[in-house]
Amino acid sequence: WLEKNFPDVFARMSVGNAPKQDTGGVEAPPVGEEDEKKKQKRGGRGQIKQKKKTVPQKITIAKIPRAKKKYVTRVCGMNTFEIDLKEAQRFFAQKFSCGASVTAEDEIIIQGDFTDDIIDVIQEKWPEVDDDSIDDLGEVKK
């Protein structure tokens, strides 16, 4: 009777009566939804973060004072030219015989004042970086 009078309801019920796999009482989301849906973290919505598009920007070089007459050199913006920061950090440490580290997402700190030498070294090692895309900010505070 149901199939004859209400075929759409009968179709839904017959699909619902299909043999189910036992998942231990936990219902799994349909395939495809799990990619779209992120797990919710404490106190906020579970939103999908989009990656920021990197537009070619300038490499900035700044000299930051430490104690007394000591300085560190900060190089930012190398990531936009698709330069591997770990490789660049090792290269600067070896070239200038000093300590260097990758501190932020797009920042390399070199121990010592190498602001003058570093511009030439960057252009020599990575030819895709031209002279106009390197800015020397001089001495700045953290």
PEHU-V995905 format. One record per run of one state. SS is the DSSP state (2 for helix, 1 for strand, 0 for the rest). FROM is the first residue (numbers start at 0). LEN is the number of residues. Records with the same first field share a line. If there is no record, write none. Layout:
BEGIN
SS: FROM-LEN ; FROM-LEN
END
This chain:
BEGIN
0: 0-1 ; 5-1 ; 16-16 ; 36-22 ; 65-5 ; 76-1 ; 81-3 ; 96-3 ; 102-4 ; 111-3 ; 125-5 ; 140-2
2: 1-4 ; 6-10 ; 32-4 ; 77-4 ; 84-12 ; 114-11 ; 130-3
1: 58-7 ; 70-6 ; 99-3 ; 106-5 ; 133-7
END
